[in-house]
C-alpha cells in the first residue's frame, strides 16, 4: 500500500471573515504570508523530490472557498497542472462551513479536488458563539451534506476545550459528526496561542485552559467513537511548528509533542482494564499482553505508565507486552500464577 503525502500550501487567514477567538494561523502554521505562484511551484517541486508516494496538494490554514473566485482558480490551476502531469493524485482544501454552497462546489468540481475539510470545531451553539465562529450548528451540518451530495470526500475538524465546552458537549459533537458519515476527522485540544483573543481571556481569568490530563482523557473518550464508526482519525492534537514545539507561541493549554501517543496509550489502558475486569476474579500474578507490533509502545505508555498503573491496580508482579505481526488491532491477555 502506498503511503499518502500531503503537499501543504498554507494560506494563513486568507478568506477568513474574522479572527476566531482561538486562532492565529500565522503562529500555528509557521507561515506569515500567502505564497506567490512561483513560491507555490517551488514548494510543490521540493516535495516531489521525495521518494515515490501517493501525493495530494493541500491548501491549509485559511478558508479557501472564502477567497475571491479569481484567487481560488489561480491556485487551483497551478495545482491542476501537476495533477494533469500525473505527478500528484489530486487536490484537497480546508474551509469554513459557512463558505460552502452549490456554486462553490460546482467550481471546485471543475478541478481535481478530492477532499474538502471543514473546520467545524463544535456543534454546540454556545461554544460556537463564545469562539466567534458566527455560524450555527445547522449551517455546519448542511455544509457536510452538500459536500457529500456533490461527490467530494468529507473531512471534519473538531476542537475540545473551547470556551463554554464540556466533555458532554464534545461527545455530543462527535456523535453528531459520526451520524453525518465523514470520511475522516481531526481532533484538536484548544491551545492558547500568542496574539489571540483567547490569550487575553486567559490572562484576565475569563478562560481556563484544559490540563494535559483532561485533554488526554476527553480524547480517549472521543476517538474510540470515530474508530468504532470506521472513520479515519487523521490527527489527534495540533501539528507543531518549531516555535510551537519549543513553547514559544503557546501561552497555555495541553501542549505535548506526543499528544496523540498519550491519547492512544490511555485508550489501550482502558481496553486492557475492561478486558481484565470481565475475566476471572483473580487473573494471576503475571500477565502477557499480545498486540500488534506497531502498538507496543502505546500499550506500555510513556515511562511505562500503563504497566505501573496495571501493577498497582491488580497486583501483578510482572507484565510483558509482545508485539505480534498478525494480531492487528486485537488484544489478547494471558495470565500466569
N, C-alpha and C positions, 0 to 999 in steps of 0.2 A: 504493500500500500504506500502510495506516495505521500510524503509529508507536505502539509499545506503551509504556505508562507504568504502573509500579507505584506505588500509593499506600501508602507504608510506615508500618506501625504497629509500633513497636518495643516488645517486652515483655522487657526485659533480665533474664536469668537466671530468668525465671518458668518454672516447670515443670522446671527442671534439677535432677537429684538431687544434684549436687555441682559444684564449680568444676573444670573440666578444667585441666590444668597451664598451658595457654597462654591461658586465657580470662578476660577481664574485659569482659563485654558493655557495661557502662556506659561504659567508656572507648572501646570500638570503635564503638558506635552513637551516642555522644554523648547518650544518653538515660539519665537517672538514676532514672526511676520509670515504672511502667506507667501509661499514660493512663487517665483515668476515661472513663465513657461520653460525657460532654459533651465532653471533650478529644478523644476519638476522632472524634466527629461534626465537631468544628471542623477537625481535620486533614484529614478526607475532603473537607469542603466547600471548604477552601482549595485543595486540588489540583484540584478540579472547576472552579475558575476558569480553569485553563489552557486553551489552545486545544483544540478537539475532538480527542481522541485515543482510542485503544482503551485502556481502563484496567482494572486489577485491584487490589483491596485485598489487600495482602500483610502477613501477620503474620511479622515477623522478630525475631531477637535471642535468643529463648529456645527452649524446647522446647514448642511449642504444645499438642501432644497429651499432655503431662505435666501440664497444668493439670487441676484438678478438672472433671468433665464440666459442672457448672453454669457454671463460668467460661468454658469453651470455647463453650458455647451462647450465653452472654451476648454474647460478642464476635462470634460468627457471625451472630446475629440482627441486630445493628447493621449488619454488612456486607451481609447478605442484603437488608436494606431498600433499599439503593442498587442492588443487582442487580435487584430486582423493579421498581424505578422506571425501569430501563433506563439508568441513569447510569454504571454500571460493568458490565464483562463478566462478572466472576467473582471468586473469592477464591483466594488461594494462601497457603501457610504453610510454615514450616520447622520441623523437629523432629529428634529422635534416632531412630536405627534401632530401639533397644530400647523405644521408645514407640509402636510400630506393632503393631496387632492387627486381627483381623477386626471386632471390636466397635467399635474406634475408627474404622475405615474406614467402617463402616455408619453411624455417627453423622455423619461428615463428608459422606457421600453424601446425607444429608437436606438439605444446603445446597448452594450453587453453588460448591463447592470444585473447582477445575480442576486445580491442580498442588500436589504435595507435594514439598518439597525435603528431602533427608536429609543431615545433616552427618555424612558417613561418615568423612572425614579420611584414613583409611588402611585397607587390607585386610591389613595385616601385623600379626600377633598381638602381637609385641614392641613395635611402635610404638604400638599402641592401649593396651597395658598401661602403657608409660612415660608416656603422655599422660593417664592416668587416665580413659580413656573407659569402661572397665568393661563392654564388650560384646565379643563375638567377631566375627571376620570372617563367620562363618556366620550370625550374627544379622543383620548388615547386609545380606548377600546375600538372605536370606529376606524381610526387610522390603521390599527393592526389588521382589521378585517379587510379594509380596502387594499392594503399591500398584498395580502394573500389572494384576494379576488383577481388582482392583476398578474398573478403568477410569480411574484418575487418570493425568495426565501426571506423569512422574517426573523430578525434578531431583536431581543428586548434587553434593556439595561435597567436594573433596579438598584436603588440605594437604600441602605438601612441606617437608622440613627439620625435622620434629618430632624429639624425642629418639629416637635409635636408627635414624633413617631413613637411606636411601642412595638414590642415583639408581636403582639396580637395583630396590629395594623400591617406589619411587614409580612406576616404569614398570610393574611387576607390578600395582600397584593400578589404574593407568589401564587396562591391558589387561583386567583382570577386570571393571572397571566397564563398559567398552565391550561386553564379552560379555553384559552384562545388558540392553543396549539402552536406556539412559535417553534422555529427550528433550533434556536439557540438562545442562550441567556448569559449575561454578565452580571455579577452581584458585587457591589462596592460598599464597604462601610464608609461613612462620612468622615472625612478628614477636614480639619480647619486649616485652610490654605492661606498663606500670607496675602494681604491686599484683597480680601474679600469682605463682604458684609458680615459673613459668619464669624470672621475674626473679631470684628467689633462687638458682635453679640456675645462671643466667648469672653472677651476681655472685660465686658461690662457685667458679666454674670448672668446674662439673659439666655445663654445657651450652654449646656453642659454636654461635652462630647462623651461618647461611649468609651468605656475602658477596653483594653485589648481583650480581656477575658469575656466581657459582654458581647463584643463583636464576634468573637470566635464562636461563642455559644449560639447566638442568633443564627449565624450562617450554618452552623451544624444542624439546626432545626429546619432551615430553609432549603439547603442544597439537596438533601435526600428527596424532597418533594419533586424537584426537577429531574433528578436521576430516575426516580420511580416512574416518571411520565415519559422517559426516553427523550428528554430534551437536553441537548448538548450544553454543558456548562463550559463556556469558553474561558472564563476567568473568574476568580474569586479574589477580590482586592485590587486596588489600583496598581497599574504597571508603573514602576518608579523610573523617573529620570534620575540622573546622577544627583541632582540637587535634592530631589525628594528622598532619595535613598540616604543621603547624609543628614536629612532632617533640616536642611537649610530653609526650605519653603513650607514645611509643615509646622504649624504653630502648636497644634494639639490634635488628639484623636488616636484611634487604634492603628498606628502605623507599625508595620513589621515587614522586613524584606521577604519573609517566607510566610506571609499571612495565609495563603491558600493551603500550604502544608500543615499549618496549625489547625485549620478547619477540618481537613480530611483526617488528621490524627484524632480529633475529637469525635468525628463520625465513626471511625473504626473502634474507638474505645466504647462508644455507646452500643455498637453492634455486638462487640465481644461480651459486654455485661449482660445484654439481653439474652445472648446465646447460653451463657453460663447459668443465668437465673431460671431458664426454662428446662435446664437439665437436672442431673441428680443433686440431692441436697448437699452432699459433701463431695465436691469434684476431685478431691485428692490434693496432694502436696506439690505435685509437679504438673505443668501444663505445656503442651506444644501447640503452637498456632500455625496452621498452614494457610498461606495466602499466596496470591500472585507475586512473583519476584519483584515486580515494579512497585508493590505496595508495602514492602517490608519496612522501609524507613518510616512510613506514615503510621503503621501499626505500632512500632516501637515508641514513636513520639520523640520530640526534641528532648535531649538529655535523658532519654529513656523514661519520660514522664508516664506514659501509659503502663509500662511494665511495673513501675513503682506503685502506681495507683492500684493496679490489679493485685499486687502482692499485699498491699495494705488492706484492701477490701476483703480479699478471700483467704489470706494467709498462705499463699503459695510460697514454697521455698525456692523454686526456680521456674522460669518461663523461657522457653525457646520459641523463636519466630523463624519459620522456614519458608523460603520463597520457592514455590513450585511453578514451573513454566506452564503447566496445564491447568492450574487452579482457576485462572481468570479472576472473576470478581467474587468467587466463592470464599467462604470462611469455614474451616474445619478445625475443630478443637479436639485434642486428645489429652486425657488426664491419667496420671500415674500416682501410686502411693509412694 
